[in-house]
Amino acid sequence: VLDDPLTQPKASAQTVTGGSFGAGGWTRDGFDSQIIYDLGASITAGRLTFEMNGVNGKDHGLGGFPDCRAIFAALDNNGSGNIDDPGNESVQFLWAWAMEETNYCNGGPGGFERTDKMKLLVHTGGSDEPGEPMSDPLLWDVTKFYAYEIGWDTKHAWLLRDGATVLDQIFPAAPNVMNLRYVFLGTVKRYKSGVKNATYRNLKLWDDGGPIPTDGGSPIDA
């Protein structure tokens, strides 16, 4: 569905705010920088890969809000990204976050229990949600390009880093069809967030709709 090295703007189905393109990818120059892809139709089972640097596990560049950084998001036909809008409570979304040592990310003053971790936030639009579990602490090198895979089907959503599973969230009321149409890199419209000075490259998205594994595994395991 998408195959974008992120070295230059694409002519269609892409909205770019801020940042700069170069031979090495797209680099965010501010906390409101983002790229939005309109896939044209909802994808009920898919996986997306990209490479990204700039995460140090601590503060990821001071400023912006919130200071737990959304590095990726996918949303349903409501492309606003603003789930606080009255009447938009049923918006479905999938967000990958890189957590920091700040009070906001850690739920209040005191303690840094989320530092160096990641979160995959899934909102199915239904009464049952898979929650917001954190990963184990991860080692980070701010200069390294980590390879991420984020995927979803009717039973779960998952996050891999460099081929290793970081999070795998089972939908409590499976099957639960996620109708994701818009892809955001950097931040969604709701926030001025993301990782400042991070560079994204080699974005690819697959539509894995069709037969879903009966063993609960992801399409890539089938």
Secondary structure, 3 states (H helix, E strand, C coil): CEEECCCCCCCCCEEEECCEEECCEEECCCCCCEEEEEEEEEECCEEEEEEECCCCCCCCCCCCECCCEEEEEEECCCCCCCCCCCCCCCCCEEEEEECCCCCCCCCCCCCCCCCCCEEEEEECCCCCCCCCCECCCCCCCCCCCEEEEEEECCCEEEEEECCEEEEEEECCCCCCCCCEEEEEECCCCCCECCCCCCEEEEEEEEECCCCCCCCCCCHHHC
